[in-house]
Amino acid sequence: MSTLGLSPLRGLAKLRQARTRRFSSYDRTGGNDDRFHIERGKTEVIAEHAGTGIITHIWATLACESENFLRKITLRAYWDGETEPSIEAPIGDFFGMGHGRTANYASLPMQASPEDGKAFNCYFPMPFGSHMKLTVTNEAEHDLLFYYYVDLELHEKLEEDMGRFHAQYRQSRPEGMSDEGLTNEQYLFGGENVDGKENYTILEAEGRGHYVGVLYSVYSRRRSEVWDWYGEGDDMIFIDGEPGLSVPDTVRKPDPRIGPKATLIEPRDESAPGVNDAWPPTLHGTGTEDYFNTAWCPTQDYSAPYHGIIAAGGSNWTEPVTLYRWHIEDPAIFHKRIRVTIEHGHANRRSDDVSSVGFWYQAEPHKPFGKFPDVAERVPTFRRPFKEMEIAVKKARG
C-alpha cells in the first residue's frame, strides 16, 4: 500500500519523471527591466506551450497609474486548442480581494502577500493535454508593468481523469426590494425564498467535474442608520437535477418581530429535464457567513487554509467585503450540470454590488462563459467619502 498521497509533505519523497520549466518576465537583455510593458488596449501572451503538462504555480505583481486598474486587467487561459477561455477574470479578483483593491491574506491554493497584498500567488494545478496559452489584456488608461512567473511541469502524458481548471468572473447589482414600511428586522430576516430563482449565480457549468471554491465580494448599497448586516443569504447549490437530503424538521418558534410561521415547502423534482431546479437544493446552507465557515455576522479579517475574510467591511459593513471558501476536502461533484448560487440578503431582498470568481475542474469541452462585462461595468463605484474615510471621520469628530 502506498502512503505517498497521505499529505503534501509525504509525497515530496516520490521521485518524478516530469521536467520543470518556467515562463517569466525576465529582461532578455540581461538587464534589470524584469517586467513586461503591456500598452493600453493590448493583449499579450505570457505563457504558451504545445505539449502536455501541468501549471503548478503563478506569481504576479503589477504597477499601473490608472485608478482601479486591477479591474481593468484581464487574465485568460486556454487549454488544448480551445477558442473559448477556461479562465476569464479581472486579475485582482482572480488572485484575491475584489473591488480593484489589494490586501494580505494566506490560504492553501491562493495568497496575496506583502507589500499590502500586491504579490499574487496561485497554487491550483492546471493540467493541459496538448496545448496551453495564458494571456493578459490591458484595458486601463495607462501602460501596465507586469512582473510574473508561470511555473510548470512537462509530462509525456497526463494521468487519466485529469480535469481542466476553470475560473469565471461574474458580477451583478440585483434589484432586491424596498425596505419601505418594514422594520429593520423584517427587512433583513423576513420573507421566504421557495425556489432560489432570484439568487446570485456564482457558477453554472455543464459536463463532468467538481466545484472547488469561490472568491466572493460585496459592497453595500444600503445606507442604514441601524444595524445593517449584508450576509443573511443562504447558499444553494443545485447538482444534476437531484434534490438534497434532510431529516424531519424540529419545532419552529418564529420571531414575532419578523412575522408568522410560514408553510413548509414540499420536496419536488426538477420542473423539466435539465432545468436543475429540484427542491430542496442538492446542498442548502443557512447563511452567507455560515457558507464561508465563519459565524455571527463577522467583523474581523481572518485567513485560514480553506476559508477566510480578506476584508470584513468595516463599521456596519459599509466598506468593501471579500470572502473566500475552498472546497478542497469537500468538492461539489457534478456529472451533468451544476448551478452554484447564494441569496443576496435573506429572500434576495438586498440590492448590493456583488461579484465573484468561481473555481472548478471539469472535462472539456466546457459551456462558454458568455459575454465578459465591459471595463466600464467592472469598475467599482464607491460612495464617497470612502476613499478618504479616515479624513472624513476626523472632520466629523472635530
Secondary structure, 3 states (H helix, E strand, C coil): CCCHHHCHHHHCCCCCCCEEEEEECCCCCCCCCCCEEECCCCEEEEEEEECEEEEEEEEEEEECCCCCHHHCEEEEEEECCCCCCCEEEEHHHHHCCCCCCCCCEECCCEEEECCCCCEEEECCCEEECCEEEEEEEECCCCCEEEEEEEEEEEECCCCCCCCEEEEEEEEECCCCCCCCCCCHHHHHHCCCCCCCCCCEEEEEEECCEEEEEEEEEEECCCCCCCCCCCCCCCEEEEECCECCCCCCCCCCCCCCCCCCCCCCCCCECCCCCCCCCCECCCEECCCHHHHCCCCCCCCCCEECCCEEEEEECCHHHCCCEEEEEECCCCCEEECCEEEEEECCCHHHCCCCEEEEEEEEEECCCCCCCCCCCCHHHHCCCCCCCHHHHHHHHHHHCC
